[in-house]
Amino acid sequence: MPIRHEIKSQLAKLLATEDLVVEHKKVSTACFNVHTRVLTLPLWEKASNTVYDLLVGHEVGHALFTPDEDWLNNVKVPPQFVNVVEDARVEKLMKRKYAGLAKTFFNGYKELNEDDFFQISDDDISTFNLADRVNLFFKVGNFITLDFKPEEQEIVNLISASETFADVLVAAEELYKYCKKEKEQEQKVADFDSHEQQGDSQSPASEIVKTNESSSEQEGENENSQPKEDDGSYGGTAQGDQTPVKSGDNDSEPEVRTADSLEEKIRDLVGNDSYENTYVEVPQLNLNSVIGKNSEVHKEIDGSFTQQQNQHNAWAKDKEFTPTNLYKESDLEYKKFKTSAQKEVNYLVKEFECRKAADQYARATTSRTGVLDTARLHTYKYNKDLFKKVSVIPDGKNHGLVFVLDWSGSMADVMIDTCKQLFNLIWFCKKVSIPFEQKF
């Protein structure tokens, strides 16, 4: 079933409880401008109605509950982690505000999971970092099995309990720290395995142990000291930046791969062959100056006919030809049409008169009077109806007809047939004596 964008626009307005400006355009992701109150939605032509409603409900949730503030400089957390927690919060608040949306979110995420939008069908979910598992838990947790350690469950509970955007930033920071620590431990194990494989040819085993011990001591010292921007810790971001600034190897930065996979798959729902809508505003017009009178229109038409005839006469005089009437054939065609149309007009008159007579007969009434009918007095022995009767036939109804001829450019292909029908009705009115007024 094709998506009807105007219906989805009304859905977004109703969910937002305000007259949002909803625009469907060829964009990769949805966005909401909190200043102009414009919600821009991609043309998700390949999405089902359930998934479309899910995506609309999610974006309206951001429009309602995500504040317009610059938080990138206030927290040292990559935007991906904040988005994971904020998505969980706004969807929770939307389902709380509209209980019926819970079914839409359930069915929509079920369909996305079946279509492997998170690209997890070929992977072991237990090997994912906590951010990925949290993202899956709050979106498709009803359809997959997820296990959390006690310390991980505490972070999950913190995210689930987030009610304000300030709570989101706190939970996102805890989630990022845990994933960061988890990533660094994996990196150390990988480095140790790499050194162990190369130990016999490049360095003695005792040197590897010594290196590990020194790094452990350095890690203990760093726990009691504040990190610096140049010591490999996450740095601040410029306003509007969506990429965290970090010195050192970017491989040590944790990522939310399921969020990237979902965003990539949602981009694929945008139809390539769909036409982008162009949104314009109706300007304020002075109707007294933009609407022309019928008399002015016909004056222009008559002037154009006269000008063409004069040009033809001048050309014929210059070429020493006999001038002709340019509209002679049109006049002959009109007379021919008028003659052929009389049969139709007469049939209309006949039907009209029959209906009028039937209506008069149905409304006619017969009543007795108190005057004796002398022509019936001789029947007094066997007839009691000796009084005169009177029949009342009401006058016919007043008829009023209004004919409006659309003279716009879109009528060009049917203008001749429309004019013929109009003339038939005019001639019918004349025959049945229905008064009418022509305004040209």
Residue pairs with C-beta under 8 A, 6 or more apart in sequence:
1 49
3 44
3 45
3 47
3 49
3 52
5 24
5 43
5 277
8 22
8 24
8 41
8 52
8 53
8 56
9 22
9 24
11 53
11 56
12 20
12 22
12 39
12 41
12 56
12 59
12 60
13 19
13 20
13 22
15 56
15 57
15 60
15 94
15 98
15 101
16 39
16 60
16 63
16 64
18 37
20 37
20 38
20 39
20 63
21 36
21 37
21 38
21 39
21 279
22 38
22 39
22 41
23 38
23 39
23 40
23 41
23 277
23 279
24 40
24 41
24 42
24 43
24 277
25 40
25 41
25 42
25 43
25 276
25 277
26 42
26 43
26 270
26 274
26 276
27 40
27 42
27 270
28 42
28 267
28 270
29 42
29 263
29 266
29 267
30 39
30 40
30 41
30 42
30 55
30 59
31 39
31 40
32 38
32 39
32 40
32 59
32 62
32 63
33 39
33 40
34 63
34 68
35 68
39 59
39 60
39 63
41 55
41 56
41 59
42 266
42 267
42 269
42 270
43 270
43 271
43 274
43 276
44 51
44 52
44 55
44 266
44 269
44 270
44 271
45 269
45 270
45 271
45 273
45 274
46 268
46 269
46 270
46 271
47 55
47 269
48 111
50 104
50 107
50 108
50 111
51 108
51 111
51 112
51 269
53 104
53 108
54 104
54 105
54 107
54 108
54 109
54 112
55 108
55 266
57 91
57 94
57 98
57 101
57 104
57 105
58 87
58 90
58 91
58 94
60 94
61 90
61 91
61 93
61 94
62 86
62 90
64 90
64 93
64 94
64 97
65 89
65 90
65 93
65 94
65 165
66 86
66 90
66 165
67 165
69 165
70 239
71 82
71 165
71 169
72 79
72 237
72 238
72 239
72 240
72 241
73 236
73 237
73 239
74 169
75 82
75 169
75 172
75 173
76 173
76 234
76 235
76 236
76 244
77 169
77 172
77 173
77 176
77 234
78 176
78 234
78 243
78 244
78 253
79 242
80 131
80 255
80 256
80 259
80 260
81 131
81 172
81 175
81 176
81 179
81 256
82 168
82 169
82 172
83 256
83 259
84 131
84 134
84 135
84 138
84 172
84 175
84 256
84 259
85 134
85 159
85 162
85 168
85 171
85 172
85 175
86 165
86 168
86 172
87 135
87 138
87 139
88 134
88 138
88 159
88 160
88 162
89 159
89 162
89 163
89 165
89 167
89 168
91 105
91 138
92 160
94 101
94 105
95 101
95 102
95 105
106 142
109 139
109 140
109 142
109 143
110 140
110 142
110 143
112 118
112 139
112 140
112 262
112 265
113 140
113 143
113 144
115 265
117 261
117 262
117 265
117 266
118 136
118 139
118 140
118 258
118 261
118 262
118 265
119 258
119 261
119 265
120 128
120 136
120 144
120 258
120 261
125 133
125 136
125 144
125 145
125 146
126 147
128 136
128 257
128 258
129 179
129 182
129 183
129 254
129 255
129 256
130 148
130 152
130 155
130 175
130 178
130 179
130 182
131 175
131 176
131 179
131 254
131 255
131 256
132 256
132 257
132 258
132 259
133 146
133 148
133 152
134 155
134 156
134 159
134 175
135 256
135 258
135 259
136 144
136 146
136 258
137 146
137 156
138 159
138 160
139 262
148 156
151 178
152 178
155 171
155 174
155 175
155 178
158 170
158 171
158 174
159 171
159 175
161 167
162 168
162 170
162 171
176 234
176 254
179 254
180 234
180 253
180 254
182 254
183 252
183 253
183 254
184 252
187 251
187 252
188 215
192 208
192 212
195 203
195 208
195 211
196 208
199 205
199 208
222 231
227 233
229 235
229 236
229 247
230 247
231 247
232 246
232 247
232 248
232 252
233 246
234 244
234 245
234 246
234 253
235 244
235 245
235 246
235 247
236 245
237 243
237 244
237 245
238 245
244 253
246 253
294 439
294 440
295 440
297 407
297 440
298 440
305 327
308 326
309 325
309 326
309 327
312 323
312 324
312 326
313 323
315 321
316 322
316 323
316 324
317 323
325 331
337 420
337 423
338 423
338 427
341 420
341 423
341 424
341 427
342 427
344 424
345 424
345 427
345 428
345 431
346 431
348 424
348 428
349 428
349 431
349 432
352 428
352 432
353 432
356 396
359 396
359 397
360 393
360 394
360 396
363 393
363 394
364 391
364 392
364 393
364 394
365 391
365 392
366 389
366 390
366 391
366 392
367 389
367 390
367 392
368 385
368 387
368 388
368 389
368 390
369 387
369 388
369 389
369 390
370 387
371 387
371 388
372 386
372 387
372 388
373 386
373 387
373 388
376 383
376 385
376 386
377 386
379 386
380 386
399 434
401 425
401 429
401 434
401 436
403 422
403 425
403 426
403 436
405 418
405 419
405 422
406 418
411 418
426 436
426 438
428 434
429 435
429 436
